[in-house]
Amino acid sequence: MSQTSIERLRDYLAQLPPQSQALLMREFERALERGQDTAVATLVLEQLRKIVRKTEVDEDAAPRTEDLSRLLYQPLEPFLVEAGIPVRLGQIRRSSLLPIWQWLGRDGAPDKVSELDAALSRLPAGDSGEALALKIQAVAADAIFELTGPGGGDKSRALARVGPPNVIEDLYSVGAVLGVREAIASLNEKLPRFLRVFGDSQIAAVTAALNVPVLQTPQMLPFALSMVVQRLTAPWQIIRLAIKMAASDDEIRVAATPFGVAVTMALHDLSCLAAMLRLDIKRGRFDNIAENLKALHDGVRGLRTELDLRNDSAWGKQLTSIRADISNALQSEIDSVPGRVRRILRQRAEKDIPPGARVDSTEVEETAALIDFVATCRNYASELAINEVTLRTYSDLQQYVERSTESLVQSLRAADHKVRAYRQQQMAAAIRFCEVLFGDDYASLMSRAAESALTGERKSSRAG
């Protein structure tokens, strides 16, 4: 891509609201995990991260301390999440990195940071700084452990100097990950790049890779599991690891093992996906609806069928709540579609059609996308508790659009020349809806019928 194109892309991304930027980053990160459109995803992610971090200056001109902090945080990259996304176990807010770095240079280990910064500036061109990265990571891990680890005295004031509570929460996680950075790097090498299937053989390989004592502590296991989740084509399948370790699908036995945290993580991720679905629907963005619906459907069904969940347990209540949220979001949007279709195709009396009246083509396309949305929902309706409303609405849409299209064909034959253009626009909208509901063949048939009606009307006029 040319430099001009990159600048245009950056300008467009910079105009998006922070939440939209965060959602886009998550989508492209997921695309990378699946191995889809890696070149495009990498480029867009790079530009988004520059915007989010407010470092749109050229990397070569960036201060050396930024390079040093980048070396420090390399092991954390798989676990970082952007602003606006709820954080679960095994994740760290990217926004916490700057205040932690500032604390390290101010209070944590200022002398060593200055020393390593000077050493970095003296590195020859082409040196990746790997040795310095290991040193700054060790320095940071020691400084964080000294502040957060066991010891005498009240450390609350010193912790408060790091940042607000969410930063302090991330400080513990940053220290824990940096403290086992070699084990994290080794796990990264052992895990397959993609896990399209997560059956017994894959579970055995992952279990062997996780069989490292420092990765199985209560604090580190969620991070190790997060690395596995990122490689799964279906992230909810991480629960299979917990079921395998418990040798049972009973939720009580699963929860009693350290790996029970995998179920908590899967539920959190499904909840976030449901929130993204609600946001996409609210903003009228239906491009990724089918993919998100499938992921939610498969996740909900997987947890319901592979785990023996009790309705009154914490996990059972959370899954029920997720299903209810999805159902409410989808149902309210599904219910609105017939009204939009009727507003466009309604047969108004000719005297009620003002001169120059037009059918909004943008609204037609938005409504067509909503009809397609209803059609997509049919595939996942049962598991997402929207079966009745989806089937009823889709059937009503088919009947109404079919009747309206036939009526519009008839009206074209007798339409006054003053309203003919409006009727033709209504007919074009009806054909577009037929294309979604009945397919191209039926839409083409209606298009020919409309053309025939117009041709017949013109011949009749000439004959008179």
N, C-alpha and C positions, 0 to 999 in steps of 0.2 A: 504494500500500500504506500502511495506517495506521501510526502511530508504534509502536503496541503490537505489530503484526505484525513490524515491522522489529526491534524489541527481542527478540522471541521467536526470530526467525531468527538474530540475532547470538548469543543465548545458546546456541542449538543448534550453531552453527558453532564457537563457542569451546570446546565440549566435545569436539570431534573431535581426534584425535591430529594433531600437526604434519604428518606425512606425508599424512594424508587431506586436510588443508587444502590442501597443496601440489598434490595430484592434482586436487582439485576446481577450484582456480584454473586449472590447465592446461586442464581440460576446458571451463570456461566461456570461457577466452581463445580456445580453438579454435572454440567456438560463435560467438563474436563475429566471428572471422575469416571464418567461413562465412556470417555474416549471419543466424544462427538465434537466435530467442528473445533478441533484443538487450536488451530491457527487463529481463528476468529476469536474464540474464547480467551486465549492468552493475550491477544492484542487488547481486547476490550477491558479485561481485568487489569491489565497494566495501566491503562489510562484512568480507569475508575479509582484505583488505589492511589494514584498520584493526586487525583482531585480530593478524595476523602482525607488524605494526609496533608493536603494543602502544600504539596511540594512539587509544583509544576515547573520549577526551575530545572534546568538540565542536570542530569545526575553528575556529570563531570564537575559542575560548578558547585555542587552541594558541599556543605561544610564537612570536614573530616569526621567530626563527632557523629554526624548522621550515619556515615559509613560504619563507624565503630558500633553504633547502636544496632545497625542492620546485622552486623556480624554477631552481636550478642543474641539477637532474637531469632536467628535462623532455626533453632530447634523448635520454636513455638509456632512456626508457620502453619502446620497442619491443624492447629487447635484454635486459631484466631477467628473471631466472628465480628461482623461490622456493627456499627451503631444501629439501633432500632430493632435488632433481632434478640429475642429473649435468650439468655445464656443458660445452658444446662451443665451438668457434671461433665467434665472432659473438654470444656471450652474456656477460652479466655477472651475478654473484650480487647479488641485492637486499640480502643481509645485509652486503655490503661497503660499502654506501653510507654507513652511519652512521660507521664508523671513519674513512673517507676524509674525511667532513665534519668530524669532530672534529679530525683532523690538520690540515685546512685552517685551522680557526679557532685552533688551538694553535700550529702550526709553519709551515704553508704560506704563509699570507698573513693573519695575524691582524688587522693594522691595516685592511686593505682590507675584510675581512669585517665588522669592527665598523662601519666607515664605511657600507657598503652596508646593513647591518642597521638602522642609524639612519635612513638614507634611506628604507628600506622602511616604517618606522613612521610616517613623515611623509607617506606617499602618501595622496591624497584617496580617499574611498570610491568604489568602482567602477573604480579604476585597476588594470589587470591586472598591472602591474609588468613589462611586456615589456621596456622599456629596461633596468631593473635586472637582469632575467634575462640579457640579453646581456652586461652588465658582469660579473656574478658568474661566468658561464660562461667569459668571457675570463680573468678573474683565476685561476680554478681551472686552466684549461688551461695558463696560463703557469707557475703554481706547480708543477704536476705535471711539465711538461717540464723545468723547472729541476732537479727532483729526479731524474728518470729519464733525461733526455737526456744526450748526450755531454758530457764535461767532466772536469776533473782531480779528483783526490782520491778517497778511498774513501767511497762513499755508502751502504754497507751498513748502518751504524749508523743513519743518518737514515731509510733505508727501513724498518728494523725498528721504528721509532717509529710508522709508519703502522698496522701490524698484522701478523698472521701471513702466511705465504707466499701463501695463496689471496687475501688482500686486496691484497697487493702485486701479484700477477698481474692482478687486476682494476684496480688503479690505472693500469697501463699502458693498458689498454683504455679506461678512463674518460677519460684524457687524450687518447687518440687520437680518440675520438668527439667530445669537446668541441672539439678542435682543428679539426674539419671540420664543425661543427654546421650551418653554412649549406648545405653540400653535402648533408648528410643531410636537412635540411628541404626542399631543392629536389627530392631524389629522392622523398621522401614524397609530394610534390605531383604528380610526373610518373607515378608508378606507378598502375595501375588499382586500385580498391579491392578487387576480387575478380578472380581469374583462374580461372574454372571450366574453361577450356580453355587449354592451354599449347602451342599449335601454332606454326607458322613465323611467322605475323604477330605473335602475342603475344611470341614470343622476340625478334623484330626490334625491337619497341617497347621491351622491357625492356633489350636490349643498348644501344639508343640512350640510354636514361635512365642507364645505368651508365657511359657513355662520358665519365667525368670523371676526370682523372688522380689527384686526391686520394682517390678512392674505389677505385682499382685498385691501391693499395699492398698488400703482403702482409698488413699488419695490418688495413686497413680493408675489403678486399674481402669477408671473411666477414660483416662487419656489414651491408654493402650487400646481400649475398645473403640474409641473414636477413630483411631487409625484403621481399624478393621471396617467400621461403618462406611468410611469414605471410599472403600474399595468394593463395597457391595452394590450390585445393580439394584437390588431391592433392600434398602437400608433396614427395614423392619425385621429382616431375617436374622439380625443380630441376636434376637431372642432365642434362636436355635442353639446358640452357644451356651446360654444360661440353662436351657432345658437339658442339654447334653451333660453339663457339669452336675446338675441336680439328679440326673438319671430319672427324671419324672417331669410330667407336664403339670403337676399340681402346684398352684401358685404359692402355697405355703412352703413347700419344699424348695421351690425355685428361689423364693425371697430369702430363705435361710442361708443360701450360699452367697459368697462375695459377688458372684456373677449375676445375681439378681438385679444389680444396677443396670444391666443391659436392657431389661424390660422398662425400667424407669426412663432410660434414654430413648428407647423406641417410642414410648408414649409421648414424651416431650417433642420429639421430632414430628410425629403425626399432628400434634396440637399446633405446631408452628406452620406445618403445611396447610392445615385447615384455615389458619389465620391468613396465610397468603392467598388461599382460594377466595376467602371473603373479600379481601382487598381487591383482587383482580376483578371479581364480580361487581363490586361497588364502582370501580373505575371503568367498567365496560371493556376490560381487556380479556379477550377470550382466546388468544393465540395459544396459550399453554393450558387451557382448561382441561382438555382431554387427557393430557399427560398427568396433570395434578390429580384429576379425578381417579385415574387408574391407580396412581400411587396410593391415594387415600383408601380406595376400595380394597386393594390388595393388602395394605397394612392392617386395616380394620378386620378384614376377613382372616388374615394370618394370625392376629392376636386372639381372635375369637375361637378359631379352630385348633390352633396348636397349643394354646394354653388353657388350662382348666381354671377360668377366672370366676370368682364369686361376685354376684351383683353388688353385694354390700361391702366388698373390700375396697381399699384405696385404689388399686389398679383397676378393678371393675368399674368403680364410680367414674374414674378418669376417662376410661374408654367410652362409657355411656355418655359422658359429657361431650366428648369429641364428636360422637355420632350425632348428638342433638345439635351441636353447633353447625355441623356440615348440613344436616337436614334443614335447619331453619334458614341458613344462607341460601341454599339451593331452592327451597320451596318458595321463598318470597320472590325470587327472580323468575322462577318458572311461572308463577301465578300472574306475573305482569305481562307475559308475552302475548297471550291472545288479545288483550286490550290494545297493544301496539299494532298488531296486525289489523284489527278491525278499524282502527283510526286511519290507516292508510288505504284500505280497500273498501271502506264503507261507501255504498252507493248513495251519494247525495243527489237530491233533486237538482235539475239543471238550473233552476232559478236561485238555488242556494250556493252555486259555484260562482264566486266573483271573477271578474275579468282578470286574466293574468295569473290565476291560481296555479300553483305548482306543487308537485310531490317532491319533498326533500330527498334527494338521492342519498345523502349521508344517513338519514334516518332509515331509509330502505335497507342499506347495507348493515347498519347496526341491528335492525330487526331480523334480517337474514342470519346474522351471526347468532342472535338469541335463539332463533328456531333451531339452528344447528346445535346450539348448546343444549336445548331440550332433547334433541335426538341423541346427543352424546350421553346425557344423564340416564337415558333408558338402559344403557349397557351396564350401569353400576347402581341402578335404583334400589334393588332389593337390599344390598348390604348397607347402603347409606340411608335407609329408612325414608325413601322418597318414592317408593314404587307406585302407590296409588295416584298421587298428584301428577307424576311424570307421564304415566300411561294415559290418564284422563286428558291431560293437556295436549299431548301429542295427537291423540285421536280427534280432539276438538279442532285442533289446528288443521289437520288433514281435511276434515269435513268442511270447515269454513272456507279454507283457501280454494278447495275444489269447486264449491258452489259459487264463490265470488268470482273466480276466474271465468266460469261459464257465463255468469251474468254479465260480466264486463265485455265478453265477446259479443253478446247480444246488444249491449248498450252502444258498442262501437258502430253497429249497423244503422242505428237511428239517432246517433249523437248529433246535436246541432254543431255547426262549425265553430261556434264561440267556445264550446267546452270540449271540443274534440281533442285538443292537445292535452288537456288535463286527464281525460279518459285514457288516452294513450299512455300517459305516464303511470296511471294506476295499473293499466294492463302490464306494463313493463315490470312494475313492482310485483304483481301477482305471478308473472312468469318466473321472476327471480325466486320467489318463495316456493313455487312448484319445483324448481330445480333442487332446492334443499330437501323438500318433503317427499318428492316422488321420483327424482332423478332427471337426468338430461333428456331422455327420450320423451317423457311426458311434457316437460317444459318446451321442447322443440315442437311437439304436436300443438300445444296451446299457442305458441308463437305463430305457427302457420295458420291456425284458426283465426287469430287476431288479424293477420295480414289479409286473409281471405275476406273477413268482415269489412275491413277498410276498402279493399278493392271493389267489393260488391256495392258498397255505399257510394263510391266515386262513380261507378258505372251507372248506377241508378240516377245519380244527379245529372250526369251528362244526357241520359236518355230523356229525362224530364225537360 
